[in-house]
Amino acid sequence: MPELPEVEVTRLSFAERIAGARICELRMGKPLRWPLGTTPDTLIGRCVVQVRRRGKYLLVDLDEGLLLLHLGMSGSLNFASRQPPAGPHDHMDLVTNQGVLRLHDPRRFGAVVWAPSEASVLAQKLLGHLGVEPLQDGFDAGAFHAALRKRQAPIKQVLLAGDIVVGVGNIYASEALFMSGIRPTLRANKLSRPRADRLHAAIIEVLARAVQRGGSSLRDFVSAEGKTGYFQLEAAVYGRASQPCRVCNTPIRAIVQGQRTTFFCPTCQKH
């Protein structure tokens, strides 16, 4: 599943090129996770103001309303001056006078939703539960520790929940916990302030580096320019079960937490 860095890389790859574009047509394919929420014709003539990100959602601000885009499990966006004929897994073409934004989503877990505003009931249903953005100034170390103190679940599961800090998905949670030396099974409320501070810093560093490296292309992720990411090539633990730890040479272990595979070093990461 594309995580926060992949969604941010996608945004960066087309946001400037589509800004100011006028919508000429919106073509929708097979039904996605949620209905569009309006008829496609109502968007004709609307102008794209900017493209923002909230968690794993891309928010395409229009001069009237906004589109919320989600890549689902395996979706990707491509923006080009023209597109070839749509294939069976191409489910949206946003045709503008500056190019065509296409959503390719083989599993159809993605979404294209129109809302009248970010404050609307529909938009808040999708965005209102999301935690603090980790790459923005509002991600405060003290508030992060205070929120963790209220959770008894394993720290890895708390990070994945996304209601304290948003966008720390499976890959980057494993990496941040390794960097901060914390065992993923440790209960969140057992973290001391110094350890929470290290985790806070690690989350920022791991996500920022992943964005710089173009995200992780574990399966079929590409940016809206068709470029793959390279972060997975330098992962310390994720996807490295039984391989030696890059720090201490202990074999990396893999366990299942909440139906997701967690990778960690049993020597470097402490309870």
HUMOFEN-V296607 format. One record per residue. N is the residue number from 1. PHI is phi in degrees with one decimal (none if undefined). OMEGA is omega in whole degrees, 0 to 359 (999 if undefined). Layout:
N_PHI_OMEGA / N_PHI_OMEGA
This chain:
1_none_174 / 2_-58.8_180 / 3_-104.7_186 / 4_-51.2_181 / 5_-59.2_180 / 6_-66.1_179 / 7_-68.1_178 / 8_-67.5_176 / 9_-61.3_176 / 10_-59.2_180 / 11_-58.5_182 / 12_-62.4_185 / 13_-78.7_179 / 14_-139.1_187 / 15_-58.5_182 / 16_-68.5_184 / 17_-73.7_182 / 18_-97.7_181 / 19_-60.2_180 / 20_86.1_182 / 21_-72.8_176 / 22_-101.4_181 / 23_-77.3_179 / 24_-98.6_183 / 25_-165.4_171 / 26_-125.6_180 / 27_-107.9_179 / 28_-108.6_179 / 29_-96.1_181 / 30_-65.5_181 / 31_-57.5_177 / 32_-100.6_186 / 33_-61.5_179 / 34_-130.3_178 / 35_-68.0_181 / 36_-60.2_179 / 37_94.5_176 / 38_-161.0_175 / 39_-86.6_182 / 40_-54.6_183 / 41_-63.8_182 / 42_-68.8_181 / 43_-91.1_180 / 44_-63.5_181 / 45_93.6_177 / 46_-69.6_181 / 47_-111.7_178 / 48_-81.5_179 / 49_-86.5_181 / 50_-164.5_175 / 51_-123.1_179 / 52_-115.9_175 / 53_-129.8_172 / 54_-132.7_186 / 55_61.0_179 / 56_-99.5_176 / 57_-97.3_169 / 58_-99.5_181 / 59_-109.2_178 / 60_-94.4_181 / 61_-74.4_177 / 62_-106.8_177 / 63_-67.8_172 / 64_-147.7_182 / 65_84.1_179 / 66_-153.5_173 / 67_-106.2_175 / 68_-105.3_182 / 69_-113.7_176 / 70_-130.9_185 / 71_-86.2_177 / 72_63.5_184 / 73_-85.0_187 / 74_-145.3_183 / 75_-80.9_175 / 76_-151.0_177 / 77_-110.4_175 / 78_-134.8_179 / 79_-120.1_182 / 80_-147.4_181 / 81_-61.6_174 / 82_-150.1_181 / 83_-121.6_173 / 84_-68.2_178 / 85_-52.7_183 / 86_-62.6_177 / 87_-94.2_184 / 88_-65.4_182 / 89_-108.3_176 / 90_-98.2_192 / 91_-116.2_175 / 92_-154.6_168 / 93_-124.5_174 / 94_-95.0_186 / 95_-90.3_179 / 96_-126.3_178 / 97_-76.5_178 / 98_-118.0_180 / 99_147.5_183 / 100_-118.6_176 / 101_-97.5_184 / 102_-114.7_173 / 103_-99.5_175 / 104_-108.7_187 / 105_-148.8_183 / 106_-58.1_185 / 107_-97.0_177 / 108_57.3_172 / 109_-94.9_179 / 110_-77.0_183 / 111_-152.2_170 / 112_-133.1_186 / 113_-130.1_174 / 114_-95.5_175 / 115_-134.9_181 / 116_-66.4_178 / 117_-164.9_178 / 118_-68.7_179 / 119_-85.2_182 / 120_-67.6_181 / 121_-59.3_182 / 122_-63.5_181 / 123_-64.5_181 / 124_-68.9_175 / 125_-62.0_181 / 126_-90.7_189 / 127_-109.6_191 / 128_-64.9_182 / 129_-90.2_186 / 130_-75.6_180 / 131_-78.9_183 / 132_-70.8_175 / 133_-73.8_185 / 134_-72.0_182 / 135_-103.0_177 / 136_-121.2_186 / 137_-62.4_183 / 138_-71.7_180 / 139_-82.6_187 / 140_-95.6_183 / 141_-64.5_180 / 142_-64.8_179 / 143_-66.4_178 / 144_-61.9_179 / 145_-63.3_180 / 146_-61.1_179 / 147_-69.3_178 / 148_-64.4_181 / 149_-62.7_181 / 150_-94.6_185 / 151_-114.9_179 / 152_-100.5_180 / 153_-73.1_176 / 154_-56.6_186 / 155_-58.7_179 / 156_-61.6_181 / 157_-67.4_179 / 158_-64.9_178 / 159_-64.6_181 / 160_-69.1_182 / 161_-61.3_173 / 162_80.5_181 / 163_-95.6_173 / 164_-97.2_173 / 165_-133.5_189 / 166_-93.9_168 / 167_88.2_178 / 168_-88.6_184 / 169_-78.7_191 / 170_-59.6_182 / 171_-61.0_190 / 172_-80.4_173 / 173_-66.1_178 / 174_-60.6_182 / 175_-69.1_181 / 176_-67.4_178 / 177_-66.8_175 / 178_-64.7_182 / 179_-59.9_182 / 180_-93.1_176 / 181_71.8_184 / 182_-111.8_178 / 183_-68.9_183 / 184_-63.3_181 / 185_-87.9_180 / 186_-65.2_177 / 187_-64.0_185 / 188_-58.8_183 / 189_-75.5_177 / 190_-93.3_180 / 191_-74.7_174 / 192_-72.8_179 / 193_-60.9_178 / 194_-60.8_180 / 195_-70.3_176 / 196_-64.6_177 / 197_-63.9_178 / 198_-65.6_178 / 199_-65.9_178 / 200_-56.4_180 / 201_-66.6_181 / 202_-66.4_178 / 203_-58.5_180 / 204_-61.9_183 / 205_-64.9_182 / 206_-65.4_181 / 207_-66.9_180 / 208_-64.1_179 / 209_-67.4_179 / 210_-63.8_177 / 211_-62.5_179 / 212_-61.8_182 / 213_-88.7_177 / 214_83.1_180 / 215_83.4_180 / 216_-118.3_178 / 217_-102.5_181 / 218_-76.4_180 / 219_-124.1_186 / 220_-133.2_181 / 221_-70.0_170 / 222_-139.5_178 / 223_-75.6_179 / 224_-70.9_173 / 225_-103.0_180 / 226_83.0_182 / 227_-93.7_177 / 228_-89.7_178 / 229_-98.3_186 / 230_-128.6_184 / 231_-60.3_184 / 232_-60.6_181 / 233_-72.3_181 / 234_-115.2_179 / 235_-59.4_181 / 236_-81.0_183 / 237_-129.4_188 / 238_-61.2_178 / 239_73.6_185 / 240_-116.0_180 / 241_-54.7_179 / 242_74.7_176 / 243_-82.4_182 / 244_-68.9_175 / 245_-58.1_182 / 246_-69.4_181 / 247_-100.9_189 / 248_-119.8_179 / 249_73.6_174 / 250_-66.8_178 / 251_-59.6_177 / 252_-69.9_179 / 253_-101.4_175 / 254_-125.9_175 / 255_-131.7_178 / 256_-107.0_176 / 257_-127.5_179 / 258_55.7_178 / 259_69.6_176 / 260_-119.9_180 / 261_-81.5_178 / 262_-111.8_179 / 263_-115.5_180 / 264_-158.5_175 / 265_-100.7_182 / 266_-68.4_178 / 267_-94.8_184 / 268_-76.5_184 / 269_-106.9_187 / 270_-104.4_173 / 271_-71.4_999
